[in-house]
Every structure is written in C-alpha cells, then in structure tokens.
Amino acid sequence: MDRRQIVLDTETTGLEVNQGHRIIEIGCVEMINRRITGRHYHQYIHPQRDIDAGALEVHGITLEFLAGKPTFEEIAIEFAQFVEGAELIIHNAPFDVGFIDAELERLNSDIAPLNELCSVLDTLQMARHKHPGQRNNLDALCQRYEIDNTSRTLHGALLDAEILAEVYLAMTGGQASLVLGADHADSSGGGIAGPDTAIRRLPKDRPPLAVLRASASELERHERKLQELDQSSGEALWRQSLSS
C-alpha cells in the first residue's frame, strides 16, 4: 500500500492559541512513498481579528491582504479531506496542531480533531534527537543538510512546507523522490516525472571493467593492520568467517 505523507505548515496572527490567535495561512505538500508528487493544498484565511505586529514581521501577511479571503469555516471540509488518512510531517507539531484543533473546535462540526484524522510526526523532535545541543530551526537544518532556502526571506506556509519536505527526506536517509521504474501520478494530475526518475542502464557493448589487484606491499600492510586489530580486540570477524 502506498504511504501518503503531508508536510504541513501554518502562519498565524500570533504565537499563543490560548489568547485567541488564529490561522491565516495553511500550506501542505503531498508525498507518496517518499516522493514529492507536486500535489499541494494552499489557502490564505481571514482570521476575523487583528494580526500582532511581531507575527507580521515574521510572515508579512497583512489584514488588508486577507480581505476577501475565506474564513476557516469555509475551507475546513476541503482541508480535512486533503489531509485525512495521511501522516502529517510538521516542524514543532504541537504549535500547528494546537491552532488547527482550536479552529476545528470553534466550528462545532462533525470534523474530528487532527490526531484522529491523521498521524503526526514532529520533525523538530526528530532533529533534537539527531542533533542534540544544536540549533534545529528550519534555517539551521537547511544549512546543515545543504538545502537551498535563499528564497525564504519571510516565512510562508507553502514555501516552508516545501523546504521542510526536503529537510525531512534528508534527515531520514536522503532524497527518495527519485523512484526507479514506472512513473507515479495521482488522479489529480500532481505526479511529476522527469529524466531523474528513469532507470539508468549501462550499454551492453561497454568494455569490461578493469580489475586492480593489490600489490605485494599493499597485502603486507593489510596483514599488519589485521594483526594489530587481532591484538587489540581479538580475532577479526572476517578472519573467523574465512576459517569457518
């Protein structure tokens, strides 16, 4: 069965959900079997309240810009349908999940809390476990994993979700969006295929590979190294396997 993951980020009117702050932007990037499909969900949302000056400095989204944008109530069903059944990948998940659940609770609707619609993976906790004592915000992780985030002058939910998708793939074993074999495309036309996804085969008429054998001096140095290992830690495992 295909593994569907949604990398999610939000922007808000302020930092504290218990002070009545609201979501103003949601960005989601879909991955299937660790491949970024190109299908995403993105929505600006009118918060029906003012935006804190500190938050405005972070994301640059003004209340004037949000005039005429839908309320969360108007997009709630569409959003829930997009993420339902997926594993959500979120950096500092308690923040985003808390805001989304607060929005859902305000609706007094039949839409379940987020952790009942999806499972949630927190990449901040993952990064802290892998890199204890280091800075693990998104910018620091981009630098650590050599991911280009030069377009990120301000925070934006969709852009940050796209960057986090690359960070997550790097943290969990490298970019696995290069699927060998048949192209993958979803029913919404979000599948992306290119030359990087094709199987590379060696030509049948290629010349045989050269076999380079160790010289006598190299074999002698290798044997001395094995003897040093034998003395420090007991007989080397590869000697045991050869003698068995």
Beta strands, then each sheet from edge to edge (+ up, - down):
strand 1: 4-12
strand 2: 23-32
strand 3: 35-44
strand 4: 87-90
strand 5: 119-122
sheet 1: 3+ 2- 1+ 4+ 5+
end
